[in-house]
Structures are given as structure tokens and as C-alpha cells.
Amino acid sequence: MLKKRGSDFNAVTDKGPIDPTSEIQIYTDAKIQGQMFLSASKAGANLVNNWMTPNTHISLPVDASIDQMKDSGVDCTAQAQSAFAKLASEADPEHPQQINVNFQNNSCMISIGDYTPDVPVPPVPEGEWDPAKVYDKPCEKVLHNGLSYHNQWYTTGEEPTPEASANWGVWRIVGKDSDMCTN
């Protein structure tokens, strides 16, 4: 059974909110760039087949298997399977651990570390750039670090910066020559 962690999850052990002998936590780094895809199954039944959300955990049963983990065409599956097998075989109820997933510079960064519960992220004020939001329509306007930007095409997680806005980045400063939007 796939579970996403939330603040309403009740503790199942006196040591914390997870039982590492029955479930393994996969944490997607808050600053992950790109679109990490995860597919996992148990006894031939699909448990998850979706994009991973930054700064959240996905819980998989210890007897599940990771079928695929990819980002930007780079296959991270073998590293994820290895970390998952290690945690499944070495589960310690006194010391819960998690798989940490990040992807930067076309490299998988998968490690095992102490379990840390999700920390609620305050909502992003209306109109501000939101790293978790999908901007799927060109010319959506956002404010970031005191500047207004338009996205030129679909994007998510890519931070608007003055340097990238000159003529190659997805975000362009509103009103500059490189901004192809009219509003």
C-alpha cells in the first residue's frame, strides 16, 4: 500500500511515525530539479507510477520492488533498488532510516540517512514564484526576489534569475527584449 506522509498520520511505534520493519520511506529532496519518475510494485500489482513530489516522502512496503526511477532520461533504478534492498534487509525499529533522492547535473544522488518527518512548508504568497507549482501555460507572471518574470514555456522547479532571463532561460524579466509575452 502506497502512503504519502501527512501531518495527520498517527504514530505506529513508540520510536516515531514509521515502522521500518514493514515500510520504507523514500524522500524526494526539496531542491530537486527536474522530474523524477518512480514506478514500484508488489507481487505484480502496481503501487506507484508517478512523478515524485519534492520535499515529501513516499512509503513502500518492505516487500515491494522499485521497477523504475528516472529523471531527464537518466536511469537511477539500480541505485534506488540497491538502497531499497539494503534498508529492507537491515531494518532497525530503534533507528528508522529513509532513502534520500536528489538529481542534479544529470546525476542520481541516492543515499540512506536517518528518517526525518516531512516539515510543513508554508504556502507561497499569491503571485510569488512557487518551486512546486507547474507553470504549464506560457506568459504566467510571477514575482521573485523583487523582479517580475514571465515563463516562456512549460516549467516547474526552475528558479527565475536575471542571468537566465537574458535570452535562454524559461523565465524572462517582464518588459525586457527577451520577454516574448505582451502582458
C-alpha positions in Angstrom: 0.0 0.0 0.0 1.4 3.4 -1.0 1.1 6.1 1.6 2.1 9.8 1.3 3.1 11.2 4.7 0.9 14.0 6.1 0.6 15.8 9.4 -2.4 13.6 10.4 -0.5 10.3 10.3 -0.7 8.6 13.7 2.4 7.1 15.2 2.7 3.3 14.8 5.6 2.8 17.1 6.8 4.5 20.3 10.0 5.5 18.5 8.3 7.6 15.7 5.8 7.7 13.0 7.1 4.7 10.9 7.8 1.0 11.4 10.9 0.3 9.3 10.3 -3.4 9.5 7.1 -3.0 7.4 7.6 0.1 5.3 10.5 2.0 3.7 10.4 5.8 3.3 11.6 7.4 0.1 12.2 11.1 0.5 12.5 13.4 -2.5 14.8 16.4 -1.8 13.1 19.8 -1.6 15.5 21.3 -4.1 15.3 18.5 -6.7 15.4 19.9 -10.2 13.7 18.1 -13.0 11.0 15.5 -13.0 11.9 12.3 -11.0 9.7 9.4 -12.1 9.0 6.4 -9.8 7.4 3.1 -10.6 7.0 0.4 -7.9 5.1 -2.8 -7.5 4.3 -5.6 -5.1 3.5 -9.1 -6.2 2.9 -7.9 -9.7 0.5 -5.2 -8.7 1.5 -1.5 -9.4 1.8 0.6 -6.2 3.0 3.8 -7.7 3.6 5.0 -11.2 4.0 8.8 -11.0 6.3 11.8 -10.7 7.9 12.3 -7.2 6.9 15.5 -5.4 9.8 17.5 -3.9 10.0 17.7 -0.1 7.8 14.7 0.5 8.0 11.0 1.5 6.6 8.0 -0.3 6.1 4.9 1.8 6.5 1.5 0.2 6.1 -1.9 1.9 9.5 -3.6 2.6 8.4 -6.5 0.2 7.8 -4.1 -2.7 10.1 -3.6 -5.6 11.3 -0.4 -7.3 10.7 -1.1 -11.0 11.9 2.2 -12.4 13.3 5.6 -11.2 14.4 8.0 -13.9 14.9 11.8 -14.3 15.6 13.6 -17.6 16.4 10.3 -19.4 19.0 9.2 -16.7 18.2 5.9 -15.2 18.5 5.9 -11.4 16.8 2.5 -11.0 19.8 0.4 -10.0 20.9 2.8 -7.3 17.3 3.0 -5.9 16.9 -0.8 -5.9 20.2 -1.2 -4.1 19.3 1.3 -1.4 15.8 -0.2 -1.0 17.2 -3.8 -0.7 19.7 -2.6 2.0 17.1 -0.9 4.1 14.7 -3.9 3.7 17.4 -6.3 4.9 18.8 -4.1 7.7 15.6 -2.6 9.2 16.1 -1.4 12.8 13.0 -0.3 14.7 15.1 1.6 17.1 16.8 3.6 14.3 14.4 4.3 11.3 16.1 5.3 8.1 15.0 6.6 4.7 16.2 6.7 1.1 17.1 10.2 0.1 16.6 11.0 -3.6 18.1 14.0 -5.4 19.0 14.6 -9.0 21.3 17.4 -10.2 23.7 17.9 -13.1 22.4 14.8 -14.8 23.4 12.7 -11.8 21.4 10.5 -9.5 22.2 11.2 -5.8 20.6 8.4 -3.8 21.7 7.8 -0.2 20.4 6.3 3.0 20.0 8.5 6.1 18.1 8.9 9.3 14.4 9.2 8.9 13.1 12.8 9.2 9.4 13.5 9.0 8.1 15.9 6.4 8.3 19.5 7.6 5.2 21.5 6.6 6.2 24.2 4.1 4.4 27.5 4.5 2.2 28.4 1.5 3.8 30.6 -1.1 2.1 34.0 -1.3 -0.2 34.5 -4.3 1.8 35.8 -7.3 5.2 34.7 -5.9 7.2 32.1 -7.8 6.4 28.6 -6.3 9.1 25.9 -6.9 6.5 23.2 -6.6 3.9 24.7 -9.0 3.6 23.5 -12.6 3.6 26.6 -14.9 2.0 24.9 -17.9 0.8 28.0 -19.8 3.3 30.5 -21.3 3.3 34.0 -20.0 2.3 33.3 -16.4 3.6 36.2 -14.3 5.4 35.7 -11.0 7.4 37.8 -8.6 10.7 36.5 -7.4 13.4 38.4 -5.4 11.9 41.7 -6.3 11.6 41.2 -10.0 8.6 40.2 -12.2 9.1 37.3 -14.7 7.1 35.6 -17.4 7.6 31.9 -18.2 8.1 31.4 -22.0 7.1 27.7 -21.9 6.1 24.9 -19.6 8.3 24.7 -16.5 8.3 23.5 -12.9 11.0 23.9 -10.3 13.3 26.1 -12.4 14.1 29.3 -10.4 13.8 32.6 -12.2 17.1 34.5 -12.2 18.2 37.7 -14.0 21.2 35.7 -15.5 19.0 33.0 -17.1 16.4 35.6 -18.3 18.8 37.3 -20.8 17.7 35.1 -23.8 18.0 31.4 -23.0 16.1 30.7 -19.7 12.4 29.8 -19.4 11.8 32.8 -17.2 12.3 36.3 -18.7 12.1 39.6 -16.9 8.8 41.4 -17.7 9.3 44.1 -20.2 12.8 43.2 -21.4 13.5 42.5 -25.1 13.9 38.8 -24.4 10.3 38.6 -22.9 8.1 37.2 -25.6 4.9 37.9 -23.6 2.8 41.1 -24.1 1.0 41.4 -20.8 
